[in-house]
Amino acid sequence: MTVEEEKKLKTKTKAPVSDIIGEWLDETPFIGGKTTILKKNSKILMIRKFRDGSSSEKEMIQKQKSGKLRFEEKGGNDFGEYYLIDSRGRLAVYDNDGLINTMQPIK
């Protein structure tokens, strides 16, 4: 990821601070981007903005797992993918086979 791409992705999401659960930088080669989880109109949304300018938005379900926040796609997905915010504020991505990726929080 170039310095310019990273600066662009690190810009804060335009939403009330109280509605933002967290924002993380995904430095996965070729894909990379910013992941934001927020509350909007009583729904939990995951918004991903990728390096190439594309984006996605998914409704999520929030759960507690061993004192950590866990997020799953509403309706599930084929890979059993879910997200956990760890004790250091990182967003860890898991699937049926285990840990896939860990993203650093944007401060």
MITORNU-747393 format. One record per residue: residue in one letter; x, y, z of N, C-alpha, C in turn. Coordinates in steps of 0.02 Angstrom, whole numbers, plus 50000, padded with zeros to 5 digits. Example, Ala and Ser with C-alpha at 12.3 -4.5 7.8 and 13.67 -1.06 7.14 Angstrom:
REM residues 2
A506604971650390506154977550390506604983550390S506424988850354506844994750357506455000250394
***
This chain:
REM residues 107
M500424994250000500005000050000500455006150000T500305010949956500715016949954500535021550012V500965026350027500845031150081500215035150065E500125037050002499535040949981498895036849990E498905030449971498315026149980498145025450054E498655024650095498545023950166498245030250196K498505036150179498235042450204497505043250185K497335041550124496645042150100496185037550140L496405031350153495995026550189495925028250263K496415031750291496405033350362495965039250378T495665042450329495205048050344494615045350382K494385049150430493845046950474493185046450435T492795041550454492135040450426491675046050449K491255048450403490795053850420490175050950453A490215050150518489655047650558489775050350629P489245051050668489355053150738489835048350772V490315051050809490815046950843490495041650886S489925043350917489595038450961489325032450923D489235033050858488975027550818489525022950791I490145025150792490705021250765490965016550818I490935010050804491205004950849491955004550841G492195005150779492915005050766493075005550692E493695007550679493955007950611494645004850610W494785000850558495414997150554495694997550484L496354997250479496704997350415496904990150398D496684987950339496834981250314497414981950264E497994979250282498584979950239498714973650199T498194969650187498264963650146498494965650076P499024962350049499254964149981498684963249930F498684967749882498214967749825497504969849843I497274968349903496584970049921496594976349964G496844975850024496934981350070496354986350071G496314990050126495794995150131495644996750203K495064999750213494845001750279494194998150295T494134995650355493524992450379493254996650436T492614998450431492275002250483491664998250506I491584997550571490984994650599490625000150638L489985001050623489605006350656488885004450665K488555008350709487835007550720487485013050680K486965011050642486585015850602485865013550600N485415017850624484705016150625484565009450657S484845008250715484785002150755485064995850721K485454996750668485784991150635486534991850645I486884986150641487614986250643487844984950572L488264989350546488504988850478489264988250477M489514984250429490224984050415490304987050345I490694992450343490824995850280491564994950264R491694992350205492394991250183492524995650123K493064999550127493285003650070493965001050050F494004998949987494604995749962495075000749928R495704998649921496215002949890496015005449821D495665001249784495485003049715494895007849711G494615009849769494055014449770493375011049776S493345004549767492705001049775492535000249849S491914998349863491714997449933491164992249938S491044990049999490494985450013490194987250081E489564985450090489224986750153488804980550169K488894978050231488534972050252488224973250320E487624970750330487324971050396487604965350439M487774967050500488104962250545487674961050607I487844955650641487554954050706488114954350757Q488004957750812488504958450865488364953450921K488884949950942488834945150998489414946251045Q489394943151102489954943051150490264936151147K490934935851147491274929451150491884930351195S491874927051252492424927451300492614934651316G492104938851325492234945851343492434950251284K492434947551224492624951351164492004952351120L492014957751081491464958751033491584954550972R491074950850952491104946650892490564949050843F490754949350780490294951550728490254946250673E489634944750653489504939950600489034943150550E489074941150487488604943650437487904941250455K487424945750450486724943750460486554938850404G486304933050422486164927950372486744923250360G487324924550391487904920150385488244920650318N488754916450309489114916050245489384908950237D489604907550178489814900650161490454898350196F490854902950221491504901250249491534901450325G490974903250357490964903750430491374909650455E491464914650413491884920450429491564924650484Y491974926850532491754931450584492334935850605Y492184941050643492674946150662492654946950738L493244947550768493304948750840493744954750853I493534959150898493954964650920494344962050980D495014961750973495424958951027495574964251080S495924962151133496074966551190496504972551172R496844972251115497274977851093496914982251042G496264980951031495874984950985495934982950912R496304977550899496374975150830495754971250810L495614971150745495064967250718495344960950687A495184955350717495434948850693494874945550652V495064942850594494594939550549494724932050553Y494194928250565494234920950570493744917750521D493884911450503493394907450466493404900450496N493104895650463493064888850489493754885650501D494274888150468494944885350475495384889050525G495144894750552495534898450601495664905650580L496184908550608496354915650597496564916850524I496264922050494496434923850425496884930050424N496694935150463497034941550459496894945550522T497344950150538497234954750594497364961850568M496894966350582496944973250559497084977850619Q497504982850607497674987650659497144993150663P496994995550723496495000950729496765007450700I496325011450673496495018250650496335022950707K496815026850727496715031350784496705038550762
***
